[in-house]
């Protein structure tokens, strides 16, 4: 970081402050877009949860989730984003979606404990080799949109 010639004051050159402000404004705009996209995604997954509850389908769909994980990893690679990070992020979203679906099913009077795929939670090692709790597979019902991004 470039500083002014005044030792010990920590003053940053005006050009550096302006560039930081410009970059941070861009980051703030992206963060806002991510939040709005996640809100839209969760609106869609809530509808899926209600549909599943009405038809007594399990909250989790491991086959769909596996397809979504593979798809997301490819998207991440193409975007030059760490696929392991993208998968961890998606698994976090999946866990929340399944939790919502379980709650919707419970509210509808469906017992989720005796459905085959009600709880896919397993201890797994991620791509970096660190163990953690994650759903065995990708997202639950994203209606064909890019996970976490739309």
Secondary structure, 3 states (H helix, E strand, C coil): CCECCCCCCCCECHHHHHHHHHHHHHHHHHHHHHHHHHHHHHHHHHHHHHHHHHCCCCCCCHHHHHHHHHHHHHHHHHCCCCHHHHHHHHHHHHHHHHHHHHHHHHHCCCCCCCCCCCCCEEEEECCCCCEEEEECCCCCCCCCCCCCCC
